[in-house]
């Protein structure tokens, strides 16, 4: 968390470095779920005070990992960057979505998940919620550049997690990791009861080094344009400081960021709670971020290469018999919008999910059930055995 002392120039839509509206990007951005945002925030809050290295902090890591797994990311795509603080172990979590054209160059979307004093539902459960929703929506969207979704620990104690990642991963990679852009999302919950219709977009204005300031300005202008293209929000231009993009900035990387315009008075207090922020504001920021990340990573124009009937016919799930979870898979296509329903043989619904490729069935009793996959007007039902 940081305190902004002054605001930069308002830019409400006119950008010299503009992009044109992309309907495919908008279609994905419009799938942001307000229900998901609310759930992420409330679950994050329920984990308690996540001080770096504490039991609650480590439980939050596990919660994050389980979320990414539920979106369909595999163990091979999720890595752990561990360090110590005051003799206690804590970890950054990194989820890598491989690009199709430039797999070794990365767009990093990051924000911290540790908190101090309170549950930190705004600082930074709000940023965590945005990152989770973007990662969910882009799971099966092809992008030219690889994307790393990173949740850092240790931010509140001095950007410890991001500094560790830069030194032990970015610079330790041979050759050094190639980073196209770092987009940091920190404290974007707004203030309940205020008109939260503007998001601050942050650019690098540092003098040490200053070599990437121009590139940061270019990407930040693009970020601002994406905000206006893919959400109803207005934008405010300001400077980057005191959050997890700064170790990258000091390393010579190109950075940009998002921060709430109406700053909460509750950061670092026990009142940094769900009841004091604006979930709809976070929903709109998630829409803007989803559009922007597609732009920065250059998402494919065509997401479904098959007809709905072909997609349905290519669907399968495994393992079967299953015990704790069920994995959904599309053999010959990529799709974003579908539902999966588990019913008993009498038609009673036991589970229904939308756009989820990993289904938790641990609470379903042993028996024989029906799993129905539906995309648009096509559906297919298969027998499911829960063992």
C-alpha positions in Angstrom: 0.0 0.0 0.0 1.1 3.5 -0.7 -0.1 7.1 -0.1 -0.3 9.3 -3.1 0.6 12.9 -2.4 -0.6 14.5 -5.6 -2.4 13.5 -8.7 -1.2 13.8 -12.2 -3.0 15.1 -15.3 -6.5 13.9 -16.0 -6.9 12.2 -19.3 -10.5 11.3 -20.0 -10.3 9.7 -23.4 -8.0 11.6 -25.8 -4.8 9.6 -26.1 -2.1 10.2 -28.7 -1.2 6.5 -28.7 -4.6 5.0 -29.2 -5.8 1.6 -30.3 -9.0 0.7 -32.0 -11.8 -1.2 -30.3 -11.5 -4.9 -30.7 -14.8 -6.8 -30.4 -13.1 -10.1 -29.6 -11.3 -8.4 -26.6 -14.6 -6.9 -25.5 -16.4 -10.2 -25.7 -13.9 -11.7 -23.2 -13.9 -8.6 -21.0 -17.7 -8.7 -20.8 -17.5 -12.2 -19.2 -16.0 -10.7 -16.0 -18.3 -12.0 -13.2 -19.5 -9.7 -10.5 -20.3 -12.8 -8.5 -16.8 -14.1 -8.8 -15.3 -10.7 -7.8 -17.5 -10.7 -4.7 -16.6 -14.2 -3.8 -12.9 -13.6 -4.2 -13.0 -10.6 -1.9 -15.1 -12.3 0.8 -13.0 -15.4 0.8 -9.8 -13.3 0.9 -11.2 -11.4 3.9 -12.1 -14.6 5.7 -8.5 -15.8 5.6 -7.7 -13.2 8.2 -4.6 -11.0 8.7 -2.1 -12.3 6.2 1.1 -10.9 7.7 4.2 -12.1 5.7 5.2 -15.6 6.9 2.2 -16.1 9.1 -0.1 -19.1 9.0 -2.8 -17.0 7.4 -0.3 -15.8 4.8 0.6 -19.3 3.9 -3.1 -20.3 3.9 -3.7 -17.5 1.4 -1.0 -19.0 -0.8 -2.8 -22.3 -0.8 -6.1 -20.6 -1.5 -4.6 -18.8 -4.5 -3.1 -22.0 -5.8 -6.4 -23.8 -5.5 -8.1 -21.0 -7.4 -5.7 -21.2 -10.3 -6.1 -25.0 -10.4 -9.9 -24.6 -10.5 -9.4 -22.4 -13.6 -7.6 -25.3 -15.4 -4.0 -24.3 -14.8 -1.8 -27.3 -14.3 0.9 -28.0 -11.7 3.5 -27.5 -14.4 2.1 -24.0 -15.0 2.3 -23.0 -11.3 5.6 -22.3 -9.6 6.5 -21.2 -6.1 9.2 -18.6 -5.3 10.0 -19.0 -1.6 11.9 -16.7 0.7 12.1 -16.0 4.5 11.0 -13.0 6.6 11.9 -12.8 10.3 12.8 -16.5 10.1 9.4 -17.5 8.7 8.9 -19.0 5.2 6.6 -17.3 2.7 6.1 -17.6 -1.1 5.3 -15.8 -4.3 3.0 -17.7 -6.6 3.6 -17.6 -10.3 1.2 -18.9 -13.0 2.6 -19.0 -16.5 0.4 -19.0 -19.6 2.5 -19.8 -22.6 2.4 -17.6 -25.7 2.1 -19.0 -29.2 4.5 -16.7 -31.1 6.9 -15.3 -28.4 6.8 -17.9 -25.6 10.0 -16.6 -24.0 8.8 -13.0 -23.7 6.4 -12.2 -20.9 3.7 -9.8 -19.9 3.6 -9.8 -16.1 0.3 -9.1 -14.3 1.1 -8.8 -10.6 0.0 -7.6 -7.2 0.6 -8.5 -3.6 -1.5 -10.8 -1.3 0.1 -10.2 2.1 -1.6 -7.7 4.4 -0.7 -5.8 7.6 -2.8 -5.0 10.7 -6.1 -6.0 9.0 -7.5 -8.4 6.5 -6.5 -6.1 3.7 -9.6 -6.7 1.6 -8.9 -3.5 -0.4 -5.1 -3.5 0.1 -4.7 -5.8 -1.7 -7.6 -8.3 -1.9 -9.0 -6.0 -4.6 -5.9 -6.4 -6.8 -5.8 -10.2 -6.1 -9.5 -10.4 -7.2 -8.8 -8.6 -10.5 -5.7 -10.8 -11.3 -7.7 -14.0 -10.5 -10.6 -13.0 -12.8 -8.2 -12.1 -15.7 -6.4 -15.3 -15.3 -9.6 -17.3 -15.4 -10.9 -15.6 -18.5 -7.7 -15.8 -20.5 -6.9 -19.4 -19.6 -7.9 -20.7 -23.1 -7.4 -17.5 -25.1 -4.3 -17.8 -27.3 -1.8 -14.9 -27.0 1.3 -14.1 -28.9 3.3 -13.3 -25.8 3.4 -15.4 -22.7 1.7 -14.1 -19.5 2.8 -14.5 -15.9 0.2 -13.9 -13.3 2.1 -13.3 -10.1 0.8 -12.8 -6.5 3.7 -11.5 -4.3 4.1 -11.8 -0.6 6.1 -9.4 1.6 5.0 -6.2 -0.1 4.1 -4.5 3.1 7.5 -5.2 4.6 9.3 -3.4 1.8 8.5 -5.1 -1.6 10.4 -8.2 -0.4 8.6 -10.7 -2.6 8.9 -8.8 -5.8 12.6 -7.9 -5.1 13.3 -11.6 -4.4 11.6 -12.6 -7.6 13.6 -10.1 -9.7 16.9 -11.2 -8.2 16.4 -14.9 -7.9 14.3 -15.6 -11.0 14.3 -12.7 -13.5 18.0 -12.1 -13.3 19.0 -15.7 -12.5 17.4 -17.0 -15.8 20.0 -17.7 -18.5 19.6 -15.7 -20.6 17.9 -13.1 -18.4 14.1 -13.3 -18.6 12.7 -11.2 -21.4 9.9 -9.0 -20.0 7.7 -7.0 -22.4 5.7 -5.2 -19.6 5.0 -5.4 -15.9 1.4 -4.4 -15.0 1.0 -4.0 -11.2 -2.5 -3.8 -9.6 -2.5 -2.6 -6.0 -5.4 -1.3 -4.0 -8.2 -0.8 -6.5 -11.3 -1.1 -4.3 -12.4 2.5 -4.1 -14.5 3.8 -1.2 -18.1 2.8 -0.5 -20.5 5.6 -0.9 -18.3 7.7 -3.2 -18.6 7.9 -7.0 -15.9 5.5 -8.1 -15.7 6.1 -11.8 -12.0 6.9 -12.3 -8.9 4.7 -12.2 -5.4 6.0 -11.8 -2.9 4.6 -14.4 0.7 4.9 -13.3 3.8 5.4 -15.4 7.5 5.3 -14.6 8.9 8.8 -13.9 11.9 7.7 -11.9 15.4 9.1 -12.6 17.2 5.9 -11.6 17.1 4.6 -14.2 15.2 6.9 -16.6 16.0 4.9 -19.8 12.5 3.2 -19.8 10.4 6.2 -18.9 9.4 6.8 -22.5 8.4 3.2 -23.1 6.5 3.2 -19.8 4.6 6.3 -20.9 3.7 4.7 -24.2 2.4 1.5 -22.5 0.5 3.6 -19.8 -1.2 5.6 -22.5 -2.3 2.3 -24.1 -3.5 1.1 -20.8 -5.6 4.3 -20.4 -7.1 3.8 -23.8 -7.9 0.2 -23.0 -9.7 1.3 -19.8 -12.0 3.6 -21.9 -12.5 1.0 -24.6 -13.4 -2.0 -22.4 -15.0 -0.5 -19.3 -17.1 2.6 -18.3 -14.3 4.1 -16.2 -12.4 7.3 -16.8 -8.7 7.6 -16.3 -6.2 9.6 -14.3 -2.5 9.7 -15.2 0.0 9.7 -12.4 3.4 8.3 -11.4 4.5 4.8 -10.2 6.0 4.4 -6.7 6.1 2.2 -3.6 4.6 -1.0 -4.9 5.7 -4.3 -6.5 6.6 -2.9 -9.9 9.5 -0.9 -8.4 12.0 -3.7 -8.1 11.3 -4.4 -11.8 11.7 -0.6 -12.6 15.1 -0.6 -10.8 16.1 -3.6 -12.9 15.4 -1.6 -16.1 12.1 -3.2 -17.0 9.1 -1.4 -18.5 6.3 -0.9 -15.9 2.8 0.4 -15.6 0.1 0.1 -12.9 -3.4 0.6 -11.6 -4.4 2.3 -8.3 -7.7 3.6 -7.0 -8.5 7.2 -7.6 -10.6 7.6 -4.4 -8.1 6.5 -1.8 -9.5 4.4 1.1 -8.9 5.9 4.5 -8.9 2.3 5.9 -5.7 0.9 4.5 -3.5 -0.8 7.1 -6.3 -0.8 9.7 -8.8 -3.4 11.0 -11.5 -1.6 8.9 -10.0 -2.5 5.6 -13.1 -4.7 5.0 -15.5 -5.7 2.2 -18.2 -3.4 3.6 -16.0 -0.3 3.1 -15.1 -0.8 -0.6 -16.9 -0.8 -3.9 -17.2 -4.3 -5.5 -18.7 -2.8 -8.7 -15.7 -0.6 -9.2 -13.5 -3.6 -8.9 -15.7 -5.4 -11.5 -15.2 -2.5 -13.9 -11.4 -2.5 -13.3 -11.3 -6.3 -14.0 -13.1 -5.6 -17.3 -10.6 -2.9 -18.2 -7.6 -5.1 -17.2 -8.9 -8.1 -19.2 -9.0 -5.9 -22.3 -5.6 -4.4 -21.6 -3.9 -7.7 -21.0 -5.3 -9.0 -24.3 -3.9 -6.0 -26.0 -0.4 -6.2 -24.4 -0.1 -9.9 -24.9 -1.7 -9.7 -28.4 -4.6 -12.2 -28.0 -5.8 -14.2 -31.0 -8.7 -12.8 -33.0 -10.5 -16.2 -33.3 -11.1 -18.0 -30.1 -13.4 -20.8 -31.2 -12.2 -22.6 -34.3 -15.1 -25.0 -34.3 -18.8 -24.7 -34.4 -20.8 -25.2 -31.2 -21.7 -28.7 -32.4 -18.0 -29.6 -33.0 -17.0 -28.2 -29.7 -19.7 -30.2 -27.9 -18.6 -33.4 -29.7 -14.9 -32.7 -28.8 -15.7 -32.4 -25.1 -14.6 -35.0 -22.5 -14.0 -35.2 -18.7 -11.6 -37.3 -16.6 -10.9 -39.2 -14.4 -13.9 -41.4 -14.6 -14.5 -42.9 -12.1 -13.6 -39.7 -10.2 -13.2 -39.0 -6.5 -12.2 -35.4 -5.5 -12.2 -33.5 -8.8 -13.2 -33.7 -12.4 -11.2 -32.1 -15.2 -13.0 -30.9 -18.3 -11.2 -30.9 -21.7 -11.9 -29.8 -25.3 -9.9 -32.0 -27.6 -10.1 -30.0 -30.8 -11.1 -26.5 -29.8 -10.8 -23.6 -27.4 -14.0 -22.2 -25.9 -14.8 -19.6 -23.2 -18.5 -19.8 -22.7 -20.0 -23.1 -21.5 -21.8 -24.7 -18.6 -21.4 -28.1 -16.9 -24.1 -29.6 -14.8 -24.0 -32.8 -12.7 -27.3 -34.4 -11.9 -28.4 -37.6 -10.4 -30.4 -40.1 -12.4 -33.6 -38.5 -11.4 -32.6 -35.1 -12.7 -31.7 -33.4 -9.4 -28.9 -30.9 -9.9 -25.9 -31.5 -7.6 -23.4 -29.1 -9.2 -23.6 -26.4 -11.9 -20.6 -24.3 -13.0 -19.9 -21.8 -15.8 -16.6 -21.6 -17.7 -14.8 -23.8 -15.1 -12.5 -26.6 -16.4 -11.7 -28.2 -13.0 -14.8 -29.2 -10.9 -14.7 -30.0 -7.2 -16.8 -33.1 -6.6 -15.5 -34.0 -3.1 -18.9 -33.4 -1.5 -20.9 -35.5 -4.0 -21.7 -39.0 -2.6 -20.5 -42.1 -4.3 -22.7 -43.2 -7.1 -23.6 -42.9 -10.8 -24.5 -39.5 -12.2 -24.9 -37.6 -15.4 -22.5 -34.8 -16.5 -24.0 -32.4 -19.1 -21.8 -30.0 -21.0 -23.6 -27.2 -22.9 -22.2 -24.6 -25.3 -24.8 -22.2 -27.0 -27.6 -24.4 -28.3 -25.6 -27.7 -28.2 -25.2 -30.1 -25.3 -23.9 -33.5 -24.6 -24.5 -35.7 -21.6 -22.1 -38.5 -20.4 -22.2 -40.9 -17.5 -20.1 -40.0 -14.5 -19.1 -42.4 -11.7 -18.1 -40.9 -8.4 -16.0 -43.4 -6.5 
